[in-house]
Amino acid sequence: MADYSIWVLEYSYVPKYHKSGVLYGAHNEGYVKLPYCYVVIKGRDHVAMVDVGYNDKDYGKTLGDRFGVENWRDPKTVLTEVGVTPEEVDTCFITHAHFDHFGNVEDFPNTKFYIQEREISKWVWAMSLPDRMRWMMIAVDPGDIVRGVDLARDRRLVTVDGAVENVLPGIDLHAAPDSHTWGSMWVTVRNDGKSPSEDTWVLAGDLVYQFDNITNDGAVVDVEQMYTPVGLAVGSQTNLILATEEMMSQVGYEARRVIPIHEERLNDTFPSRISKDGLRITEICLADGESSKVS
């Protein structure tokens, strides 16, 4: 029995991203392709998402251009690939407030958003600091934070403090404070609805960029290998390692069940296809009765 379908949808990509940003210590090791993606979770009469990408205009476009993003497509175009519209999305879990995860809330008019309270309040604090400390804002659009506050005013933003079980049936939120960002979180889907679950998926946000953060060689197998954290941490790599261990423990150390959203090689592990726009759709799992969107 599976309650939810899960798809990872690429909406743009950076063709050449410094590997040292993805894998801590990988200096002078060249570049990797970095897909920009969000996740759709469909089932139990809900259409939910993990993150919403960014809107390719104003300062969001400035940041996208600065990071070398190419082939951006809007959510309506991307979600059509799995038979969903932005208007159908009722719930979204924002793993953190970097522009490529939190910048497109305006395209989802009927959605309630969940974010760690520490995440949004600390970005407000960072925005108030002198310009000489602006490195902390390197991947944040201040306009996104303002739009988040507007969502709170409109009762469409739920700020949470730490872990939350069953925010939707079988879906839990987990906090990783002072790691990649001040209030990063990941999403756990217990796809059999049980606790403990025998069918758990972890949607890692940017706490894990690629399989190489979990295993030394990127192999998606049960592992007893050293974790290597991502290269960018507003908090600390130590806290990233601790969060990785907790994520891995939730899936019984079956590394393929921790889904790195920026991983180009998801199509080596899960059924995938390339859309007419040249973007990847990856099918992590299907709910009972749901038809494949990649076959």
Rosetta blueprint (number, residue, H / E / L):
1 M L
2 A L
3 D L
4 Y E
5 S E
6 I E
7 W E
8 V E
9 L E
10 E E
11 Y E
12 S E
13 Y E
14 V E
15 P E
16 K E
17 Y E
18 H E
19 K H
20 S H
21 G H
22 V H
23 L L
24 Y L
25 G L
26 A L
27 H L
28 N L
29 E L
30 G L
31 Y E
32 V E
33 K E
34 L E
35 P E
36 Y E
37 C E
38 Y E
39 V E
40 V E
41 I E
42 K E
43 G E
44 R L
45 D L
46 H E
47 V E
48 A E
49 M E
50 V E
51 D L
52 V L
53 G L
54 Y E
55 N L
56 D L
57 K L
58 D H
59 Y H
60 G H
61 K H
62 T H
63 L H
64 G H
65 D H
66 R H
67 F H
68 G L
69 V L
70 E E
71 N L
72 W L
73 R L
74 D L
75 P H
76 K H
77 T H
78 V H
79 L H
80 T H
81 E H
82 V H
83 G L
84 V L
85 T L
86 P H
87 E H
88 E H
89 V L
90 D L
91 T E
92 C E
93 F E
94 I L
95 T L
96 H L
97 A L
98 H L
99 F H
100 D H
101 H H
102 F H
103 G E
104 N L
105 V H
106 E H
107 D H
108 F L
109 P L
110 N L
111 T L
112 K E
113 F E
114 Y E
115 I E
116 Q E
117 E H
118 R H
119 E H
120 I H
121 S H
122 K H
123 W H
124 V H
125 W H
126 A H
127 M H
128 S L
129 L L
130 P L
131 D H
132 R H
133 M H
134 R H
135 W H
136 M H
137 M H
138 I L
139 A L
140 V L
141 D L
142 P H
143 G H
144 D H
145 I H
146 V H
147 R H
148 G H
149 V H
150 D H
151 L H
152 A H
153 R H
154 D L
155 R L
156 R L
157 L E
158 V E
159 T E
160 V E
161 D L
162 G L
163 A L
164 V E
165 E E
166 N E
167 V E
168 L E
169 P L
170 G L
171 I E
172 D E
173 L E
174 H E
175 A E
176 A E
177 P E
178 D L
179 S L
180 H L
181 T L
182 W L
183 G E
184 S E
185 M E
186 W E
187 V E
188 T E
189 V E
190 R E
191 N L
192 D L
193 G L
194 K L
195 S L
196 P L
197 S L
198 E L
199 D L
200 T E
201 W E
202 V E
203 L E
204 A L
205 G L
206 D L
207 L L
208 V L
209 Y L
210 Q L
211 F H
212 D H
213 N H
214 I L
215 T L
216 N L
217 D L
218 G L
219 A L
220 V L
221 V L
222 D E
223 V L
224 E L
225 Q L
226 M L
227 Y L
228 T L
229 P L
230 V L
231 G L
232 L L
233 A L
234 V L
235 G L
236 S L
237 Q H
238 T H
239 N H
240 L H
241 I H
242 L H
243 A H
244 T H
245 E H
246 E H
247 M H
248 M H
249 S H
250 Q H
251 V L
252 G L
253 Y L
254 E E
255 A H
256 R H
257 R H
258 V E
259 I E
260 P L
261 I L
262 H L
263 E L
264 E H
265 R H
266 L H
267 N H
268 D H
269 T L
270 F L
271 P L
272 S E
273 R E
274 I E
275 S L
276 K L
277 D L
278 G L
279 L L
280 R E
281 I E
282 T E
283 E E
284 I E
285 C E
286 L L
287 A L
288 D L
289 G L
290 E L
291 S L
292 S L
293 K L
294 V L
295 S L
